[in-house]
């Protein structure tokens, strides 16, 4: 809590110290609430029966204080709080320094020369993103905000991410860590953006008391290019982004890998060959084309963050590569791509999506044989939605997932492994905004 209060206080001081030659201060606010019910059919292991249904709930509320000077400069502070069930925490970043309920908090300054934002906010490459169209922003495949698929080896809810595999194409490495972002004015449809994240933290304390930590990424730079315009009767959106970070204090590491061993041994626990975690690097691009009610599009991401989910400053996804998920691997990439289409007519919208992931795993020795394996995943979905008015919507859909990993099975045996699994999920989602 202290770190967040420090961040918010600093933003408030900056805002209040700006020129007072402005119109009256104004305040606006809003929010959204979502509830999803799932019917789940997924592979299980003996002795751990999973429930055939699940629920995910989320609520967000935001507020903004702003003013405009006589010369047209706008400045203000915006904050957003989030309240959610565990199934809605799947896509959250794992970066500490602020309470979990604090989603974003930032100061902004808008002029004719562009926009400057300082605070807890997604990076420039992520913010520029354009992805495949979707009927449900909550239950999309690509970076699902509600995710009910469970790890069969664990009692209770544990999201299924074998070897850290997380199907998302957004450039999410810096998450909502404290950063500075610049957005250029949009000229002939083009907007450039750039951001700098000095430390993988959501608080200011770590910024002013910086200590290099083993294999934690810092000094993260991002650039994004976004184009939105029209070609004849078509609306077009295109983006590209790049992210680069630096390992603060490199070390030598190994991680555990469970794989189907050569010969009759079956699933076996191996230790990777020693490696030095790399500097962060990821890039991606996406496009969307719209004609009347029809939209088609897609995107891809290449990252050296194992599994593609993003970084963390501690916890289950380790800074120091104590586990594979989130480790920045040298010479190994996770590549994810997705595509989709939607059609809207009146209050109705229908659509379909597909997403595919290939994760390169660290090399290991199986006897005298050096092996280099992958974790693969793919999923597809279809959905139909109806919008009652501008503030209420209901969506029904189906999702199918298929995972193929180096262990080739989902068993709670002498060497537990579940990296290969099939699952189908039907869902009904209701959303209101205010």
C-alpha positions in Angstrom: 0.0 0.0 0.0 2.8 2.4 0.8 4.3 2.1 -2.7 1.0 2.9 -4.3 0.4 5.9 -2.1 3.8 7.2 -3.0 3.1 6.8 -6.7 -0.3 8.5 -6.5 0.9 11.3 -4.3 3.7 12.0 -6.8 1.3 12.2 -9.7 -1.0 14.5 -7.8 1.8 16.9 -7.0 2.8 17.1 -10.6 -0.8 17.7 -11.7 -1.5 20.4 -9.1 1.8 22.2 -9.9 0.8 22.8 -13.6 -0.4 26.2 -14.7 -3.7 27.2 -13.2 -4.8 29.3 -16.2 -7.5 26.7 -17.1 -11.2 26.2 -17.2 -12.8 24.7 -14.1 -11.6 21.2 -13.2 -13.9 18.5 -14.3 -14.4 14.9 -13.2 -15.8 11.9 -15.1 -16.0 8.3 -14.2 -17.3 4.9 -15.4 -17.0 1.2 -15.1 -17.9 -2.3 -16.2 -19.1 -5.5 -14.7 -18.8 -9.0 -16.3 -20.0 -12.4 -15.2 -19.3 -15.6 -17.2 -20.6 -19.1 -16.5 -18.6 -22.1 -18.0 -19.4 -25.7 -18.8 -16.1 -27.5 -19.0 -15.1 -30.8 -20.5 -11.4 -31.4 -20.1 -8.9 -34.3 -19.5 -8.5 -35.3 -15.9 -6.1 -37.5 -13.9 -7.1 -40.3 -11.6 -7.9 -39.2 -8.0 -8.5 -35.5 -8.9 -12.0 -35.1 -10.4 -12.5 -31.6 -11.7 -15.8 -29.7 -11.6 -17.7 -29.6 -14.9 -18.6 -25.9 -14.5 -17.1 -22.7 -13.4 -17.7 -19.0 -13.0 -15.6 -15.8 -13.5 -16.6 -12.4 -12.3 -14.9 -9.0 -12.8 -15.7 -5.4 -12.0 -13.8 -2.3 -13.0 -14.3 1.3 -12.1 -12.3 4.3 -13.3 -12.2 8.0 -12.6 -10.5 11.0 -14.1 -9.8 14.6 -13.0 -8.8 16.9 -15.8 -8.5 20.5 -16.9 -7.8 22.4 -20.1 -5.7 25.6 -20.2 -6.6 28.7 -22.3 -3.9 27.6 -24.7 -5.6 24.2 -25.2 -3.3 22.1 -23.1 -5.1 19.3 -21.3 -3.7 17.6 -18.2 -5.1 15.4 -15.5 -4.9 12.2 -13.4 -6.7 8.9 -14.2 -7.0 5.8 -12.0 -8.7 2.5 -12.4 -9.6 -0.1 -9.7 -10.4 -3.8 -10.5 -12.2 -6.4 -8.4 -12.2 -9.9 -9.8 -12.5 -13.6 -9.1 -9.4 -15.9 -9.5 -10.5 -17.0 -13.0 -10.2 -13.3 -14.1 -6.7 -13.0 -12.8 -5.2 -15.1 -15.6 -4.2 -12.3 -17.8 -2.9 -10.0 -15.1 0.8 -9.2 -14.9 2.7 -10.6 -12.0 4.5 -7.3 -11.1 4.2 -6.1 -7.6 4.5 -2.7 -5.9 0.8 -1.8 -5.7 -2.3 -3.4 -4.2 -4.0 -6.0 -6.5 -7.2 -3.8 -6.7 -5.2 -1.0 -8.4 -5.3 -1.7 -12.1 -3.9 1.6 -13.5 -3.0 5.1 -12.2 -1.3 7.7 -14.3 -0.9 11.4 -14.9 -1.2 12.7 -18.5 -0.4 15.9 -20.4 -2.0 16.4 -23.9 -0.7 19.1 -26.2 -0.6 19.7 -30.0 2.8 17.9 -30.0 1.5 14.7 -28.5 0.6 13.1 -25.2 2.8 12.2 -22.3 1.7 9.7 -19.7 3.6 8.8 -16.5 2.4 6.1 -14.1 1.0 2.5 -14.0 0.0 1.8 -17.6 0.6 -0.7 -20.4 3.7 -0.1 -22.5 3.9 1.7 -25.9 4.2 -1.6 -27.9 1.2 -3.1 -26.1 -0.9 0.0 -26.4 -0.4 0.3 -30.1 -1.7 -3.3 -30.7 -4.3 -4.3 -33.3 -5.5 -8.0 -33.1 -8.1 -10.3 -34.6 -11.7 -9.1 -34.2 -13.7 -10.8 -31.5 -17.2 -11.0 -30.3 -16.2 -11.1 -26.6 -13.3 -9.0 -25.3 -13.7 -10.9 -22.0 -13.6 -14.5 -23.4 -11.4 -14.0 -26.4 -8.8 -16.7 -27.0 -5.9 -14.3 -27.6 -5.1 -13.1 -24.0 -8.3 -14.3 -22.4 -9.4 -12.1 -19.5 -11.6 -15.0 -18.1 -10.0 -18.4 -18.2 -11.6 -21.5 -16.6 -9.3 -24.2 -18.0 -7.6 -25.9 -14.9 -4.4 -27.8 -14.2 -5.6 -31.4 -13.6 -2.6 -32.0 -11.2 -3.7 -29.4 -8.7 -6.7 -29.4 -6.3 -8.5 -26.1 -6.6 -8.3 -23.6 -9.3 -4.9 -23.3 -11.0 -4.9 -22.0 -14.6 -3.6 -24.5 -17.1 -0.3 -23.2 -18.5 2.0 -26.2 -19.2 5.6 -25.1 -19.2 4.3 -21.5 -18.9 2.5 -21.6 -22.3 0.0 -18.7 -22.4 -1.6 -18.0 -25.8 -1.4 -14.2 -26.2 0.0 -12.1 -29.0 0.1 -8.7 -27.2 3.6 -7.4 -26.3 2.9 -7.6 -22.6 6.4 -7.9 -21.0 6.4 -4.7 -19.0 2.8 -5.0 -17.9 1.5 -2.1 -15.8 4.9 -1.4 -14.3 5.6 2.3 -13.6 6.8 3.9 -16.8 6.8 7.0 -19.0 5.0 6.9 -22.4 4.9 9.3 -25.3 2.3 9.2 -28.0 2.8 11.4 -31.1 -0.1 13.2 -32.8 -1.8 11.0 -35.4 -0.8 12.3 -38.8 -2.2 10.9 -42.0 -3.4 8.0 -39.9 0.0 7.2 -38.3 0.8 7.4 -34.6 4.2 6.6 -33.1 4.6 5.8 -29.4 7.6 5.1 -27.2 7.9 4.1 -23.5 10.6 3.5 -20.9 10.2 1.3 -17.8 13.3 1.8 -15.5 12.4 -1.1 -13.1 10.0 -4.0 -13.1 7.9 -2.6 -10.4 4.5 -0.9 -9.9 5.8 1.4 -7.1 8.1 4.3 -6.8 10.1 3.0 -3.8 12.0 0.6 -6.0 12.8 3.3 -8.6 14.6 5.5 -6.0 16.2 2.5 -4.2 17.3 0.5 -7.1 19.2 -2.7 -6.5 20.1 -4.9 -9.4 18.5 -8.3 -8.8 19.7 -11.6 -10.3 18.1 -12.1 -13.7 15.5 -9.5 -13.3 14.8 -7.3 -16.4 15.1 -3.5 -16.2 15.6 -0.5 -18.5 12.8 -1.8 -20.7 12.3 0.3 -23.9 9.3 0.0 -26.2 8.3 1.5 -29.5 4.9 1.1 -31.3 3.7 2.1 -34.8 -0.1 2.3 -35.3 -1.9 3.2 -38.6 -5.7 3.6 -38.9 -7.2 4.8 -42.1 -9.3 3.9 -45.2 -8.5 2.3 -48.5 -11.4 2.7 -50.9 -14.5 1.3 -49.0 -12.3 -0.6 -46.5 -11.3 0.6 -43.0 -7.7 -0.5 -42.3 -5.7 -0.8 -39.1 -2.1 -2.0 -38.9 0.5 -2.0 -36.1 4.0 -3.1 -35.3 5.9 -3.1 -32.0 9.2 -3.9 -30.4 10.4 -4.3 -26.8 13.9 -4.5 -25.5 15.0 -5.0 -21.9 18.3 -5.8 -20.0 19.2 -8.4 -17.5 20.2 -6.5 -14.4 22.6 -9.2 -13.0 23.1 -12.3 -15.2 23.8 -15.6 -13.6 24.1 -19.3 -14.6 20.8 -21.2 -14.3 19.2 -24.6 -15.0 15.4 -25.4 -15.1 13.5 -28.6 -14.8 11.9 -30.2 -17.8 9.6 -33.3 -17.9 9.8 -35.2 -21.2 9.0 -38.5 -22.7 12.5 -40.2 -22.5 14.1 -42.1 -25.3 13.3 -45.8 -24.8 10.7 -47.3 -22.5 11.2 -45.0 -19.5 8.2 -42.8 -20.4 7.8 -39.4 -18.6 11.1 -38.5 -17.0 12.3 -35.4 -15.1 15.4 -33.8 -16.7 17.5 -30.8 -15.8 18.3 -28.4 -18.6 21.8 -27.7 -19.7 23.2 -24.6 -17.8 22.4 -21.3 -19.5 22.7 -17.6 -18.8 19.2 -15.8 -19.0 19.2 -13.3 -21.8 18.2 -9.7 -22.3 14.5 -9.4 -23.0 13.4 -9.0 -26.6 10.0 -9.3 -28.3 8.4 -8.0 -31.3 5.0 -8.4 -33.1 2.6 -7.0 -35.6 -1.1 -7.1 -36.4 -3.7 -5.9 -38.9 -7.5 -5.6 -39.2 -9.6 -5.0 -42.3 -13.3 -3.9 -42.1 -16.0 -3.6 -44.7 -19.4 -2.6 -43.5 -20.2 -5.1 -40.8 -17.5 -7.6 -41.6 -14.1 -7.6 -39.9 -11.1 -9.9 -40.5 -7.6 -9.7 -38.9 -4.8 -11.3 -37.1 -1.6 -10.7 -35.2 1.6 -12.5 -34.1 4.3 -12.2 -31.4 7.8 -13.5 -31.0 9.4 -13.4 -27.5 12.3 -14.9 -25.6 10.1 -15.0 -22.4 9.4 -18.7 -22.0 5.7 -19.3 -22.5 4.9 -15.8 -23.7 2.9 -14.7 -20.6 5.2 -11.9 -19.5 7.7 -11.1 -16.7 7.4 -11.0 -13.0 9.3 -9.5 -10.0 8.9 -12.7 -8.0 6.4 -15.4 -7.0 5.4 -18.5 -9.0 6.8 -17.0 -12.2 10.4 -16.5 -11.1 12.7 -13.6 -11.7 15.7 -15.9 -11.4 14.4 -18.7 -13.6 13.8 -21.0 -10.6 11.0 -22.2 -12.9 10.7 -22.2 -16.6 7.6 -19.9 -16.9 8.7 -16.3 -17.5 12.4 -17.1 -17.8 14.1 -15.1 -20.5 15.9 -17.8 -22.5 19.0 -17.4 -24.7 18.4 -18.5 -28.3 14.9 -19.8 -27.6 11.6 -18.2 -28.6 7.9 -18.5 -28.0 6.0 -17.7 -31.2 2.2 -17.1 -31.1 -0.1 -16.1 -33.8 -3.8 -15.7 -34.2 -6.5 -14.8 -36.7 -10.2 -14.2 -36.7 -13.3 -12.8 -38.3 -16.6 -11.2 -37.1 -19.8 -9.9 -38.6 -22.1 -7.4 -37.0 -25.6 -6.6 -38.1 -27.9 -4.5 -35.9 -27.6 -5.7 -32.3 -26.1 -9.0 -33.3 -22.5 -10.0 -33.7 -21.0 -13.4 -34.7 -17.4 -14.4 -35.0 -14.7 -17.1 -34.9 -11.0 -17.1 -33.7 -8.0 -19.3 -34.0 -4.7 -19.1 -32.1 -1.5 -21.1 -32.2 1.6 -21.2 -30.0 5.0 -22.9 -30.3 7.4 -22.6 -27.3 11.0 -23.7 -27.7 12.3 -25.3 -24.5 15.9 -25.3 -23.1 18.1 -28.1 -24.3 18.8 -31.1 -22.0 20.7 -34.4 -22.2 18.7 -37.6 -22.4 21.6 -40.0 -21.7 24.2 -39.0 -24.3 21.6 -37.4 -26.6 21.1 -33.7 -26.6 17.5 -32.9 -27.1 15.6 -29.7 -28.0 11.8 -30.0 -27.7 8.8 -27.7 -27.8 5.5 -27.1 -26.0 2.7 -26.5 -28.5 -0.8 -25.2 -28.1 -3.7 -24.3 -30.4 -7.3 -23.2 -29.8 -10.3 -22.2 -31.8 -13.7 -20.6 -30.8 -17.0 -19.4 -32.1 -19.4 -17.0 -30.4 -22.5 -15.0 -30.9 -23.4 -11.8 -29.0 -26.4 -9.6 -28.6 -26.3 -6.0 -27.4 -29.4 -4.8 -25.7 -28.3 -1.2 -25.7 -25.0 0.6 -25.4 -24.6 -0.6 -21.9 -25.6 -4.3 -21.8 -24.6 -7.3 -23.7 -24.9 -11.1 -23.6 -22.5 -13.5 -25.4 -22.6 -17.3 -25.9 -19.7 -19.2 -27.2 -17.6 -22.4 -27.4 -13.8 -22.8 -27.1 -11.7 -25.9 -28.0 -8.1 -26.2 -26.7 -5.4 -28.7 -27.6 -1.9 -28.9 -26.0 1.0 -31.1 -27.0 4.1 -31.1 -24.7 7.4 -32.9 -24.4 6.0 -35.3 -21.8 3.2 -36.4 -24.1 0.7 -37.1 -21.3 -1.4 -36.0 -18.4 -0.6 -38.4 -15.5 -0.2 -38.1 -11.8 2.4 -40.9 -11.6 5.8 -41.2 -10.1 6.8 -38.3 -12.3 3.7 -36.1 -12.5 3.3 -34.4 -15.9 0.4 -32.7 -17.6 1.6 -30.9 -20.7 -0.7 -32.7 -23.2 -4.5 -32.1 -22.9 -7.7 -31.6 -24.8 -10.5 -29.4 -23.5 -13.8 -27.9 -24.6 -15.6 -25.0 -22.9 -19.0 -23.6 -23.5 -19.8 -20.2 -21.9 -22.4 -17.6 -21.4 -21.2 -14.1 -20.6 -23.2 -11.0 -19.4 -21.7 -7.5 -19.3 -22.9 -4.1 -18.3 -21.1 -0.8 -18.5 -21.9 2.5 -16.8 
